[in-house]
Every structure is written in structure tokens, then in C-alpha cells.
Amino acid sequence: MTIYEYLMKAVQDDARRAGERNRLLLEARRARRARRQRLVLAAPARRRTEMGKIVVSENVTLDGVIQDPAGDEGFRAGRWVGLIGNSPQLAKLALDEALAAGALLLGRRSYEWLAARWPSRSGELADRLNSLPKYVVSATLANPAWNNSTVLTGDVLNEVSTLKQHIDGDIVIAGSFQLVRTLIEHDLPALPN
């Protein structure tokens, strides 16, 4: 096989794989659209005009690292953002996000991490986080210690849909990457607000 023939075969293989990828993406979009339509059609006829909006607040590096942005958990790849208190810009961003929030929605591990730190802190950000309603998706957490915390134990999609109908303002998901992934896979953040 000549180099030309090899390169032509590689180009044809790439085109075939791209066509297959596009076909699979189209099928996935159609399936998500169908699921979204079923969810919307199954909703009650009488609806509020305002609903909570899910806001995902994640720290993610370009290469996909999500753990330990502040560096206080001891991971090898940690400390890539730094502590909020060491950066006025980060502190303002965190406070603005907390002030705009109507509630926090968290997975159990993110909840436990935050609950171990914020109740003992003081200041405007700590006061806001401690006073916000907090909803925790967990099958194992029974008695949350952080004030204003409620455990959501049922079907996560139904629980979050109900939460959106009852909360005015932003429902901020901080951390909780597995929860975010579940919601995105089911297009929940994309439902009409």
C-alpha cells in the first residue's frame, strides 16, 4: 500500500466515523426532545408562570479536573483556584452568586463538605450560605445538621422538578458533579422556566 492509498483510506475511515457520530448525535437529540415533550405534556394543566431556574456553579479546569479547587482536600491536582478569602474577585463572585440564589441544591458529598465548614464561619457570605434553604439529594443522609436543610430522597428528577415549581429565583448547584450529570442527561435544566 502506498502512502497515498494509506492516507486516502484514513480520510475515508474518518469520514465514515464522523457520519456515524453525527447519526448517533442526531438520535440522542431526538430522544432527549421526546423525553422533554413527555415531561412537559405530563405536567399539570394549571402551572405557575414563574419557576426556579437551575444554575450550575462548577469549578472545572480545561483538562476536566473538578476536585479540590481550593487545595484544602489534599488531592494531587488540587489548589488550582485557591482559597476564596485570598482573592477579592473570587469572594465577590461567590457572594454575588449566593445573594442571587433562592436555594442550594447539593449532592450528599458536596453537602457534607460545605456543612463541615460554613456553619462555624462568619461574614456576609457565611451568613448568606447558612441562611439559604438547602436541598440535598441523598439516599443515605437522614438527619442533616446544617440549618435550613432538607433531604430529597425520592426520584431525583421528580424531586428537582417539584423544587423548580416551588422556588422563586436561582436554585444553585455547587459542586455535586454526579447530580449535575444526572440532570443534564435528562435535560432537566433545559425545561422551560
C-alpha positions in Angstrom: 0.0 0.0 0.0 1.4 3.4 -1.0 1.4 6.4 1.3 -1.3 8.0 -0.9 -3.5 4.9 -0.6 -2.9 4.8 3.1 -3.9 8.5 3.5 -6.9 8.1 1.3 -8.1 5.1 3.4 -7.5 7.1 6.6 -9.6 10.0 5.2 -12.4 7.7 4.2 -12.4 6.0 7.6 -12.5 9.4 9.3 -15.5 10.4 7.2 -17.3 7.2 7.9 -16.7 7.6 11.7 -17.8 11.3 11.5 -21.0 10.2 9.7 -21.7 7.6 12.4 -21.0 10.1 15.2 -23.4 12.6 13.6 -26.1 9.9 13.2 -25.7 8.9 16.9 -25.8 12.6 18.0 -29.0 13.1 16.0 -30.6 10.1 17.5 -29.6 11.3 21.0 -31.1 14.8 20.3 -34.4 13.2 19.1 -34.6 11.0 22.2 -33.9 14.0 24.5 -36.6 16.0 22.7 -39.1 13.2 23.0 -38.3 12.8 26.8 -38.7 16.6 27.2 -42.0 16.6 25.4 -43.3 13.7 27.6 -42.2 15.6 30.7 -43.9 18.8 29.6 -47.1 17.1 28.5 -47.3 15.2 31.8 -47.2 18.4 33.8 -50.4 19.6 35.4 -52.6 21.9 33.3 -52.5 24.7 35.9 -49.0 26.0 36.2 -47.2 28.9 37.7 -45.7 31.3 35.2 -42.5 31.8 37.3 -40.3 28.8 38.2 -37.0 28.4 39.8 -34.1 28.3 37.4 -31.3 25.7 38.0 -27.9 27.4 37.9 -24.8 25.1 37.9 -21.8 26.6 39.6 -18.8 24.4 38.9 -15.0 24.9 39.0 -13.6 22.8 36.2 -10.1 23.0 34.7 -9.7 22.8 30.9 -8.5 19.3 31.2 -11.5 18.2 33.3 -10.3 18.4 36.9 -13.2 19.2 39.2 -11.9 18.1 42.6 -10.3 20.2 45.3 -10.1 23.7 43.6 -9.1 25.4 46.9 -6.4 22.8 47.7 -7.7 22.0 51.2 -8.7 18.4 50.5 -5.2 17.1 49.8 -5.6 15.9 46.2 -2.5 15.9 44.0 -4.2 18.1 41.4 -5.8 20.5 44.0 -5.3 24.2 44.7 -5.8 25.2 41.1 -8.3 28.0 42.0 -7.1 28.8 45.6 -9.0 29.9 48.7 -11.9 32.4 48.2 -10.5 34.5 51.1 -7.3 35.0 49.2 -8.9 36.6 46.1 -11.2 39.6 46.3 -12.5 38.7 42.8 -13.5 35.1 43.9 -15.0 36.4 47.1 -17.2 38.9 45.2 -18.2 36.2 42.7 -19.2 33.8 45.4 -21.1 36.4 47.3 -23.0 37.7 44.2 -23.9 34.1 43.4 -25.1 33.4 46.9 -27.1 36.6 47.1 -28.9 35.8 43.8 -29.8 32.2 45.0 -33.2 31.3 46.2 -31.9 27.9 47.4 -28.9 25.5 47.2 -29.3 22.0 45.6 -26.5 19.6 46.5 -25.4 16.1 46.4 -24.6 14.4 49.7 -20.8 14.6 49.5 -20.8 18.3 48.5 -23.3 19.0 51.2 -21.2 17.3 53.9 -18.1 19.1 52.7 -19.8 22.5 52.9 -21.7 21.7 56.1 -18.4 20.9 57.8 -17.0 24.4 57.0 -19.7 27.1 56.7 -21.8 26.9 59.9 -18.8 28.0 62.0 -17.7 30.9 59.7 -18.9 34.5 59.9 -19.2 37.3 57.4 -21.6 38.2 54.7 -21.0 35.1 52.5 -21.2 32.7 55.5 -24.4 34.4 56.8 -26.0 34.0 53.4 -25.0 30.4 52.8 -26.1 29.5 56.4 -29.5 31.1 55.9 -30.3 29.8 52.5 -32.6 26.8 52.1 -30.5 23.8 51.2 -31.8 20.7 49.4 -29.7 17.5 49.5 -30.2 14.6 47.1 -29.3 11.5 49.1 -30.4 8.0 49.8 -28.2 7.7 52.9 -28.3 11.1 54.7 -31.0 11.0 57.3 -30.5 14.0 59.7 -28.8 16.9 58.1 -27.1 19.1 60.7 -26.7 22.3 58.7 -29.7 24.6 59.4 -32.4 25.0 56.7 -31.5 21.7 55.1 -34.0 19.2 53.6 -33.1 15.8 52.2 -34.7 14.8 48.9 -34.9 11.0 49.0 -37.3 10.2 46.1 -36.8 10.1 42.4 -34.2 12.8 41.8 -35.9 14.1 38.5 -39.3 14.4 40.1 -37.9 16.0 43.3 -36.0 18.6 41.3 -38.9 19.3 39.0 -41.1 19.9 42.1 -38.4 22.0 43.6 -38.3 24.2 40.5 -42.0 24.8 40.8 -41.8 25.9 44.4 -38.7 28.0 44.5 -38.6 31.5 43.0 -35.1 32.6 41.9 -32.0 30.6 41.2 -31.5 27.1 42.5 -27.7 26.9 42.7 -26.0 23.6 42.4 -22.4 23.9 43.8 -20.1 21.0 43.2 -22.3 17.9 43.1 -20.9 16.8 39.7 -22.8 13.5 39.7 -26.1 15.3 40.4 -25.4 17.8 37.6 -24.6 15.0 35.2 -27.8 13.2 36.0 -29.9 16.4 35.5 -28.1 17.2 32.2 -28.6 13.6 30.9 -32.3 14.1 31.4 -32.5 17.7 30.1 -33.9 18.9 33.4 -32.1 22.2 33.4 -33.4 22.8 29.8 -37.1 22.5 30.7 -39.0 25.8 30.2 -38.8 28.2 33.1 
